[in-house]
Amino acid sequence: MFHSIVLVKQVPDTTNITGQVMKEDGTVNRAKLPAIFNFEDIVALELALKVKDKFGGKVTAITMGPPRASDILRECLYMGADTVYAISDRKFAGADTLATSYVLSEAIKKIGDYDFIFAGRQAIDGDTAQVGPQTAEKLGIPQATYVEEILDIKDGKAKIRKKIDGGFEIVEAKLPVLLTVIKGAAEPRPFSSKKVMQYKGAKSLMDLEKLTEGNPLLYIDTLKHEYEERNLFIPTLTTDDLPVDLTRIGIKGSPTKVYKIESVVLAGGNQERIEPTKKGIGELIDKLIDDHIF
Ligand SMILES: Cc1cc2nc3c(=O)[nH]c(=O)nc-3n(C[C@H](O)[C@H](O)[C@H](O)COP(=O)(O)OP(=O)(O)OC[C@H]3O[C@@H](n4cnc5c(N)ncnc54)[C@H](O)[C@@H]3O)c2cc1C
């Protein structure tokens, strides 16, 4: 029986960036962008569910993000996750990877008792691929990146196949271990219609707070209790629930500031004929180096 915790992220649909996406303080105006489930995280969840199918155990999915990030947690429940946690607090906003991995590692310590941490190799917005390895470092556990498959789990060790340039590598790691997963590793299973019916009404604390806005007859504690009773409450971890150093979270804890984001549309420019000779190709490479393309 193994307990896997999966790090999932809601990301702006970067194929659809329009209008003003940056706020005055240099952070991304996520509310302005259509949001999607980072695909490699769905594959990471699929790998965790495969471990559960094969060896038994449970799967927990967690996300740090704004209130609407609970949308992807509901999708995790539809796919078969047993428990989900929203890590959400205004003080976490504007975090770079250092601050993000710090908060995630504190949430994982609070949840505790895990054998695997699964993450996507990369998120399509920040594109840094840093959060997985940074989280492993903060938890003091081994990590394997570019994971394609878990071959076996025996005697407290996992045998893992990972992608490398030009091939693959088989590595063995002592549990608990953090794995970052690549998109080709597995075909995500479809939502279970039974679980969609069961969890489509699931709500996080912020979702419930929104319900009470402008409705004096609705009390947050009563609502929370009611949703917990119906097993439809998405537990939410805030700065009150995690022993975090406030100088290491959010904008305060982020040495990296995103300066600017813009959509780059690659348009065809003037054409030039390259002689298919050693000299012609040589001149082309020089040009590409001069243009900092190489
Ligand atoms: C255009 C842009 C550029 C950026 N550049 C940088 C930069 O250079 N350096 C920097 O430090 N920050 C940068 N950021 C901020 C960065 O996006 C955030 O810190 C973000 O939370 C994590 O980094 P990432 O998106 O690169 O994720 P990655 O490191 O690529 O994510 C890898 C995996 O970690 C997990 N993960 C990541 N974020 C979360 C989360 N919030 N909740 C749960 N799991 C998560 C997911 O499994 C994900 O697949 C940038 C943001 C944007 C929009």
The ligand as a MOL file (V3000), in Angstrom:
LIG
                    3D

  0  0  0     0  0            999 V3000
M  V30 BEGIN CTAB
M  V30 COUNTS 53 58 0 0 0
M  V30 BEGIN ATOM
M  V30 1 C 5.8560 33.7250 -18.0000 0
M  V30 2 C 6.3100 33.3900 -16.6020 0
M  V30 3 C 7.6630 33.2690 -16.3670 0
M  V30 4 C 8.0960 32.9260 -15.0730 0
M  V30 5 N 9.4280 32.8010 -14.8690 0
M  V30 6 C 9.8570 32.4350 -13.6480 0
M  V30 7 C 11.2420 32.2390 -13.4000 0
M  V30 8 O 12.0880 32.3930 -14.2730 0
M  V30 9 N 11.6200 31.8800 -12.1560 0
M  V30 10 C 10.7310 31.7160 -11.1480 0
M  V30 11 O 11.1300 31.3810 -10.0450 0
M  V30 12 N 9.4070 31.8920 -11.3410 0
M  V30 13 C 8.9660 32.2420 -12.5660 0
M  V30 14 N 7.6370 32.4170 -12.7770 0
M  V30 15 C 6.7080 32.2080 -11.6690 0
M  V30 16 C 6.3430 30.7390 -11.6640 0
M  V30 17 O 5.4780 30.4910 -12.6940 0
M  V30 18 C 5.6180 30.3910 -10.4100 0
M  V30 19 O 6.4870 30.4220 -9.3850 0
M  V30 20 C 5.0010 29.0300 -10.4370 0
M  V30 21 O 4.2080 28.8290 -9.3210 0
M  V30 22 C 5.9150 27.8470 -10.5010 0
M  V30 23 O 6.8270 27.8400 -11.5150 0
M  V30 24 P 6.5510 27.1880 -12.9430 0
M  V30 25 O 5.2750 27.7030 -13.4660 0
M  V30 26 O 7.7720 27.3870 -13.7250 0
M  V30 27 O 6.3640 25.6540 -12.6130 0
M  V30 28 P 7.3190 24.4240 -12.9500 0
M  V30 29 O 8.5110 24.4330 -12.0840 0
M  V30 30 O 7.5680 24.3270 -14.4280 0
M  V30 31 O 6.2920 23.2790 -12.4780 0
M  V30 32 C 6.7170 21.9550 -12.4300 0
M  V30 33 C 5.6710 21.1750 -11.6750 0
M  V30 34 O 5.5840 21.6140 -10.3190 0
M  V30 35 C 4.2300 21.5230 -9.8670 0
M  V30 36 N 3.7520 22.8890 -9.5390 0
M  V30 37 C 4.1980 24.0880 -10.0040 0
M  V30 38 N 3.4830 25.1060 -9.4640 0
M  V30 39 C 2.5480 24.5230 -8.6470 0
M  V30 40 C 1.5050 25.0260 -7.8060 0
M  V30 41 N 1.2690 26.3350 -7.7080 0
M  V30 42 N 0.7240 24.1160 -7.1330 0
M  V30 43 C 0.9680 22.7760 -7.2190 0
M  V30 44 N 1.9430 22.2380 -8.0020 0
M  V30 45 C 2.7250 23.0950 -8.6900 0
M  V30 46 C 3.4160 20.9420 -11.0280 0
M  V30 47 O 3.4000 19.5430 -10.9150 0
M  V30 48 C 4.2610 21.3520 -12.2300 0
M  V30 49 O 4.0970 20.5270 -13.3450 0
M  V30 50 C 7.1630 32.7300 -14.0430 0
M  V30 51 C 5.7940 32.8650 -14.2960 0
M  V30 52 C 5.3720 33.1780 -15.5540 0
M  V30 53 C 3.9060 33.2800 -15.8180 0
M  V30 END ATOM
M  V30 BEGIN BOND
M  V30 1 1 1 2
M  V30 2 1 2 3
M  V30 3 2 2 52
M  V30 4 2 3 4
M  V30 5 1 4 5
M  V30 6 1 4 50
M  V30 7 2 5 6
M  V30 8 1 6 7
M  V30 9 1 6 13
M  V30 10 2 7 8
M  V30 11 1 7 9
M  V30 12 1 9 10
M  V30 13 2 10 11
M  V30 14 1 10 12
M  V30 15 2 12 13
M  V30 16 1 13 14
M  V30 17 1 14 15
M  V30 18 1 14 50
M  V30 19 1 15 16
M  V30 20 1 16 17
M  V30 21 1 16 18
M  V30 22 1 18 19
M  V30 23 1 18 20
M  V30 24 1 20 21
M  V30 25 1 20 22
M  V30 26 1 22 23
M  V30 27 1 23 24
M  V30 28 2 24 25
M  V30 29 1 24 26
M  V30 30 1 24 27
M  V30 31 1 27 28
M  V30 32 2 28 29
M  V30 33 1 28 30
M  V30 34 1 28 31
M  V30 35 1 31 32
M  V30 36 1 32 33
M  V30 37 1 33 34
M  V30 38 1 33 48
M  V30 39 1 34 35
M  V30 40 1 35 36
M  V30 41 1 35 46
M  V30 42 1 36 37
M  V30 43 1 36 45
M  V30 44 2 37 38
M  V30 45 1 38 39
M  V30 46 1 39 40
M  V30 47 2 39 45
M  V30 48 1 40 41
M  V30 49 2 40 42
M  V30 50 1 42 43
M  V30 51 2 43 44
M  V30 52 1 44 45
M  V30 53 1 46 47
M  V30 54 1 46 48
M  V30 55 1 48 49
M  V30 56 2 50 51
M  V30 57 1 51 52
M  V30 58 1 52 53
M  V30 END BOND
M  V30 END CTAB
M  END
